[in-house]
Every structure is written in C-alpha cells, then in structure tokens.
Amino acid sequence: MGTIKKLPEAEFEVMKVVWANEPPITTSIIMEQLGKEKRWKPQTVLTLMLRLVERGFIRTEKNGKERTYFPIISKEEYLKFETGDFIERFHGNSFVSLVATLYNGKKLKDSDLDELAKWLKERGD
C-alpha cells in the first residue's frame, strides 16, 4: 500500500458509510444511507466510489450486474494519518500545544484533563 493521502470531504463521507457497514458494501447501500441525506444523484456516488478505488481506499468486484466494494484502508489507519497530519501541521508535532489550544478554547473540561492524566499514567507504568 502506498502513502495515505487526505480525502476530500465528500469522499470522506462515503468512506464513513463504508467503514460503518460490514463488507462488501454496494452503491445501493451508500445511496440509502448517504445519498438521500446529501441529495446526491447515483452518478455522483458512483464517481466518488471510483475515485476512492483509484486512491486505493477501496477495491471493487463485479457480482452480476452489481459492483461490491471492500475497504482497503481501515478507519483507524485513516484517523491515525489525519490526526498525525493535523498535529504536525497546526501544532508542530506538539501534543501539549494541541491540548492547550483545546483547553483555552473551552473545548476541554477539567474532567477531560483528569481522564487524560489517568490514561497517560496507565500507559507510563
């Protein structure tokens, strides 16, 4: 597998549906779970699926008249990539900078910090 690349928002929305379902997944399932909500036409979903195949996020097989899709990159792999990229780009690889930004922006409560400290202590032993 090559290097993971950042997904555009629409493709990420499709991948969230792919990851949330037991493989294989069909275009029909994606249309049912996402297409109506986003008001995407079937051709839009097919185009997004093709892009995801080209990017190496999913693979496809033809079963009769229907195509089925299987994830190649797991949700955990992608989130690890996105989080690492975000921390590197916006916080200079500083976890402390990330936490300070969240805390100062009132996105973290003291109870969150207590939970984080407990988690860190458990990992340090």
PLY file of the C-alpha trace (Angstrom):
ply
format ascii 1.0
element vertex 125
property float x
property float y
property float z
element edge 124
property int vertex1
property int vertex2
end_header
0.00 0.00 0.00
1.23 3.47 -0.86
1.15 6.59 1.23
-2.26 7.62 2.58
-3.49 10.94 1.25
-6.06 13.31 2.71
-9.55 12.71 1.40
-11.81 15.49 0.16
-14.88 15.92 2.38
-17.33 14.16 0.01
-15.10 11.10 -0.32
-14.61 11.01 3.45
-18.41 10.98 3.88
-18.61 7.94 1.60
-15.78 6.22 3.49
-17.60 6.75 6.79
-20.51 4.73 5.35
-18.12 2.07 4.00
-16.45 1.74 7.42
-19.79 1.63 9.27
-21.03 -1.40 7.31
-19.91 -4.99 7.09
-18.12 -5.54 3.76
-18.90 -5.89 1.00
-20.91 -2.73 0.50
-22.89 -1.76 -2.57
-23.69 1.55 -4.20
-27.31 0.94 -3.20
-26.36 0.81 0.48
-24.39 4.04 0.17
-27.27 5.73 -1.65
-29.67 4.55 1.03
-27.50 5.73 3.93
-25.94 8.86 2.44
-27.29 9.78 -0.96
-30.72 10.80 0.25
-29.33 12.79 3.16
-26.89 14.64 0.90
-29.29 14.67 -2.05
-26.61 13.17 -4.24
-27.56 11.55 -7.53
-26.47 7.94 -8.14
-23.90 9.14 -10.68
-22.28 11.36 -8.02
-21.95 8.40 -5.64
-20.53 6.22 -8.44
-17.97 8.92 -9.28
-16.92 9.19 -5.62
-16.61 5.40 -5.35
-14.45 5.31 -8.49
-12.17 8.00 -7.04
-11.84 6.00 -3.82
-10.85 2.93 -5.84
-8.26 5.00 -7.76
-6.87 6.40 -4.49
-6.51 2.90 -3.03
-9.05 3.28 -0.22
-11.42 0.60 -1.51
-11.36 -2.24 -4.01
-14.25 -3.36 -6.16
-15.58 -6.63 -7.55
-18.32 -7.15 -10.09
-21.02 -9.60 -8.98
-23.53 -9.99 -11.79
-24.94 -6.55 -12.53
-23.89 -5.06 -9.20
-20.50 -3.89 -8.01
-19.41 -4.56 -4.46
-16.78 -2.59 -2.58
-14.35 -3.56 0.17
-12.29 -1.18 2.32
-8.53 -1.41 1.90
-7.65 1.30 4.42
-9.32 0.96 7.81
-10.96 3.80 9.66
-8.29 3.52 12.37
-5.47 3.83 9.81
-7.04 6.89 8.24
-7.81 8.61 11.55
-4.25 7.97 12.71
-2.98 9.60 9.50
-5.37 12.59 9.72
-4.66 13.19 13.41
-0.90 12.96 12.92
-1.07 15.31 9.92
-3.19 17.80 11.87
-0.90 17.82 14.91
2.16 18.19 12.69
0.73 20.98 10.51
-1.04 23.04 13.16
0.83 22.22 16.37
4.39 21.46 15.25
4.01 17.86 16.48
3.35 19.17 19.99
0.65 17.28 21.87
0.89 19.91 24.62
0.10 22.64 22.08
-2.97 20.69 20.92
-4.27 20.16 24.45
-3.56 23.78 25.43
-5.47 25.02 22.38
-8.44 22.83 23.18
-8.38 23.80 26.86
-8.01 27.53 26.24
-10.77 27.36 23.65
-13.05 25.82 26.27
-13.28 22.56 24.27
-11.83 20.54 27.17
-13.16 20.44 30.70
-11.10 19.81 33.81
-12.70 16.35 33.96
-11.34 15.67 30.46
-7.85 16.60 31.64
-8.23 14.35 34.68
-9.23 11.48 32.38
-6.27 12.24 30.10
-3.87 12.28 33.06
-5.23 8.91 34.20
-4.82 7.49 30.69
-1.23 8.77 30.47
-0.39 7.33 33.88
-1.73 3.91 32.87
0.40 3.97 29.69
3.53 5.04 31.61
3.59 2.13 34.02
0 1
1 2
2 3
3 4
4 5
5 6
6 7
7 8
8 9
9 10
10 11
11 12
12 13
13 14
14 15
15 16
16 17
17 18
18 19
19 20
20 21
21 22
22 23
23 24
24 25
25 26
26 27
27 28
28 29
29 30
30 31
31 32
32 33
33 34
34 35
35 36
36 37
37 38
38 39
39 40
40 41
41 42
42 43
43 44
44 45
45 46
46 47
47 48
48 49
49 50
50 51
51 52
52 53
53 54
54 55
55 56
56 57
57 58
58 59
59 60
60 61
61 62
62 63
63 64
64 65
65 66
66 67
67 68
68 69
69 70
70 71
71 72
72 73
73 74
74 75
75 76
76 77
77 78
78 79
79 80
80 81
81 82
82 83
83 84
84 85
85 86
86 87
87 88
88 89
89 90
90 91
91 92
92 93
93 94
94 95
95 96
96 97
97 98
98 99
99 100
100 101
101 102
102 103
103 104
104 105
105 106
106 107
107 108
108 109
109 110
110 111
111 112
112 113
113 114
114 115
115 116
116 117
117 118
118 119
119 120
120 121
121 122
122 123
123 124
